[in-house]
Amino acid sequence: MIAEIINNLTWYKRLEVLRVAKGWDQRQASDECFTYNKNYWNWEKGKSYPRYRSRVAIANAFGIKMEYIFHPTDKVTKH
């Protein structure tokens, strides 16, 4: 049930859910993902899509496979 709910979220909402589940604020998440706070904020708001290296760093920070957050069928949204 929870996996189904997560899978129905956009990639950037999955990112937010994972961050909150870890108990991190955005600054902590950006540190763990080796990026600037503004970059992380833009990702979590869906304003920009992380490059491949950043997607790998994000997956490593959360301890999950990259495909769990970034599905191949995800549409990149630019506001």
Residue pairs with C-beta under 8 A, 6 or more apart in sequence:
6 14
6 17
7 71
9 17
10 46
10 74
10 77
11 46
11 49
11 69
11 70
11 71
11 74
12 43
12 44
12 45
12 46
12 77
14 68
14 69
15 43
15 44
15 58
15 69
16 44
18 62
18 64
18 69
19 26
19 29
19 44
22 29
22 62
24 32
26 37
26 40
26 41
26 44
27 37
29 40
29 44
29 61
30 36
30 37
30 39
30 40
30 41
32 61
33 40
33 54
33 57
33 58
33 61
34 54
34 57
35 50
35 54
35 57
39 48
39 50
39 54
42 48
43 49
43 50
43 54
43 58
45 79
46 77
46 79
47 78
47 79
48 78
49 76
50 58
50 70
55 66
55 69
55 70
56 66
58 66
58 69
59 65
59 66
59 68
59 69
62 69
